[in-house]
Amino acid sequence: MALTRVRRGELPQDAVIITEDQALRYQWKIITAWDKMSDVWSLRYTPGIISALAAASGAYINNHYRTKLRLGSSGRFSSYLPIVVVPAMFTMLTHKFFIQRPILVNPLSECPVCIQVRAAAFQTALGVVYPSILAPLAAFMFATRHYTYRLPSITESPMEVFQLWRKFTRPIVPVLGSIIALQALLTMYLTGKQETQNFNLMLRMKEIEREIEEQHPPEQILY
């Protein structure tokens, strides 16, 4: 049956009351069991898609600074874990908890564009801005440790370090701008599809419920 959010004083006598976590699990059960993939693909795959985008941008940024500082294989795993893997994981978890969860358990409670903008902000912050800050710091640290590039002392010549960072960063600024725009627009599109498909799913569940009511007494699941 379709979920319905109501106030305590409006509960019908035959209502089944569940928590938001139970409502979320119920919605996911419907989504995963839905036979027509074209109706629910964004709800299923958007977290994975944006996680892959964050991993790709993190890998690109990390590789750029590692190449400039001639690191080769030095510290590869130690840099990829916080710059590629961690942002990808947090992007997925953040989208599921702060974007997808409200869409599923409390639809139409917020401005759809507000949700899309919030999703884009999380995506660009975790998928592009965070790696752009951490990657040069990690590359400078490993270059100093493994003696792959002669770097000025950060304590004695901070301006020289800053100028070196500008020199390495300037060539990819247009690319980073394009990546931010692409990820923001794609995330907004996918979030909008989630909102639309979830709304259509609700309507379809209501239709199924009306068909069942013709043969059985109605039952609502409330949270």
C-alpha positions in Angstrom: 0.0 0.0 0.0 1.0 3.6 -0.5 2.5 5.5 2.4 0.7 8.5 3.8 2.0 11.0 6.4 -0.8 12.4 8.7 -1.1 14.0 12.1 -1.8 12.0 15.2 -5.3 13.3 15.5 -6.1 12.3 11.9 -5.3 8.6 12.2 -8.0 6.3 11.0 -8.9 3.3 13.2 -7.3 0.7 10.9 -4.1 2.6 10.4 -0.7 0.9 10.6 1.8 3.3 12.2 5.5 2.9 11.3 8.6 5.0 11.9 10.5 7.0 9.3 13.2 4.3 9.1 10.6 1.7 8.5 8.9 3.9 5.9 12.3 4.3 4.2 12.8 0.5 4.2 9.3 0.0 2.9 9.9 2.5 0.0 13.2 0.8 -0.9 11.5 -2.6 -0.9 9.0 -1.3 -3.5 11.7 0.4 -5.5 14.0 -2.7 -5.7 11.1 -5.0 -6.5 9.6 -2.7 -9.2 9.5 -4.6 -12.4 9.8 -1.6 -14.8 13.4 -0.2 -14.5 12.6 2.9 -16.5 10.3 4.0 -13.7 12.8 3.9 -10.9 16.3 3.9 -12.4 17.3 7.3 -10.9 16.2 6.2 -7.4 18.3 3.1 -7.7 21.5 4.4 -9.4 21.9 8.1 -8.7 24.0 7.7 -5.6 26.3 5.3 -7.4 26.6 7.7 -10.4 27.5 10.7 -8.5 29.9 8.7 -6.3 31.7 7.6 -9.5 31.8 11.3 -10.7 33.4 12.3 -7.4 36.0 9.5 -7.7 36.8 10.4 -11.3 37.4 14.1 -10.5 39.4 13.2 -7.4 41.6 10.9 -9.4 42.1 13.5 -12.1 43.1 16.2 -9.6 45.4 13.8 -7.7 47.1 12.6 -10.8 47.7 16.2 -12.0 49.7 17.2 -8.9 51.4 13.8 -8.6 52.6 14.2 -12.2 53.8 17.7 -11.6 55.8 16.7 -8.6 57.2 13.5 -10.3 55.9 11.2 -7.6 55.5 8.1 -9.8 54.3 5.3 -7.6 55.5 6.9 -4.3 52.7 7.2 -1.8 50.1 6.3 -4.5 47.8 4.3 -2.1 48.2 6.8 0.7 47.0 9.7 -1.5 44.3 7.9 -3.4 42.5 6.7 -0.2 41.7 10.2 1.2 41.5 12.0 -2.2 39.6 9.5 -4.3 38.0 6.8 -2.2 36.8 8.9 0.8 35.1 11.7 -1.2 33.4 9.0 -3.4 32.0 7.3 -0.2 31.0 10.5 1.5 29.3 11.8 -1.7 27.2 8.7 -1.9 26.3 8.7 1.9 25.6 12.4 1.9 23.2 12.1 -1.1 21.4 9.1 0.4 20.9 10.7 3.8 20.4 14.4 3.1 18.8 14.2 -0.4 17.3 10.9 -1.2 15.9 10.1 2.2 13.7 13.3 2.4 12.5 12.6 -1.2 11.4 9.1 -0.3 9.9 9.6 3.2 8.7 13.2 3.0 8.0 14.0 -0.6 6.8 17.5 -1.6 7.8 18.9 1.8 10.5 21.2 0.3 10.9 23.2 -2.8 12.2 20.8 -5.5 14.8 23.3 -6.8 16.1 23.8 -3.3 16.7 20.1 -2.9 18.4 20.0 -6.3 20.7 23.0 -5.4 21.6 21.4 -2.1 22.5 18.1 -3.9 24.7 20.1 -6.3 26.4 21.9 -3.4 27.2 18.6 -1.7 28.5 17.1 -4.9 30.8 19.9 -5.9 32.1 20.4 -2.4 32.9 16.8 -1.8 33.7 15.8 -5.4 35.8 18.8 -6.5 36.6 21.4 -3.9 37.8 18.9 -1.2 40.2 17.0 -3.6 41.4 20.3 -5.0 42.5 21.4 -1.5 43.9 18.1 -0.2 45.6 16.8 -3.4 48.3 19.6 -3.6 49.0 19.3 0.2 49.4 15.5 -0.1 51.6 15.8 -3.2 53.8 18.4 -1.6 54.2 16.2 1.5 55.1 13.1 -0.5 57.5 15.0 -2.7 59.3 16.3 0.3 59.4 12.9 1.9 60.6 11.0 -1.2 62.8 13.8 -2.6 61.1 13.7 -6.0 60.9 17.5 -6.4 62.9 20.3 -4.8 60.4 22.3 -2.8 61.0 25.4 -0.7 60.5 25.3 3.0 56.9 26.1 4.0 58.1 27.7 7.2 60.9 29.7 5.8 59.5 30.6 2.3 55.7 30.3 2.4 55.3 32.7 -0.5 57.5 30.5 -2.7 55.4 27.5 -1.9 52.3 29.5 -2.7 53.7 30.6 -6.0 54.6 27.0 -6.8 51.1 25.9 -6.0 49.7 28.7 -8.3 52.1 27.5 -11.1 50.8 23.9 -10.8 47.2 24.8 -10.4 46.8 27.5 -13.1 46.7 25.0 -16.1 43.8 23.1 -14.7 41.6 26.0 -13.4 39.4 26.0 -16.6 39.1 22.2 -16.4 38.1 22.4 -12.7 35.5 25.0 -13.6 34.1 22.7 -16.3 34.1 19.8 -13.9 32.2 21.8 -11.2 29.6 23.0 -13.7 29.2 19.5 -15.2 28.8 17.8 -11.8 26.5 20.4 -10.5 24.2 20.3 -13.5 24.2 16.5 -13.7 23.5 16.2 -10.0 20.6 18.6 -10.3 19.2 16.7 -13.2 19.5 13.3 -11.5 17.9 14.7 -8.3 15.1 16.2 -10.3 14.5 12.7 -11.9 14.4 11.2 -8.5 11.8 13.6 -7.3 9.7 13.0 -10.5 10.0 9.2 -10.5 9.2 9.0 -6.8 6.1 11.2 -7.3 5.0 9.0 -10.2 5.6 5.9 -8.1 3.4 7.4 -5.4 0.6 8.0 -8.0 1.0 4.5 -9.4 0.8 3.0 -5.8 -2.4 5.0 -5.2 -3.9 3.5 -8.4 -2.9 0.0 -7.3 -4.4 0.7 -3.9 -7.7 1.8 -5.5 -7.8 -1.4 -7.5 -7.2 -3.5 -4.4 -9.9 -1.6 -2.5 -12.5 -2.9 -4.9 -11.9 -6.4 -3.6 -10.5 -5.9 0.0 -11.1 -3.3 2.8 -8.7 -0.4 2.5 -5.6 -0.3 4.7 -3.2 2.6 5.0 0.4 2.5 6.2 1.2 5.7 8.1 4.3 7.2 9.6 
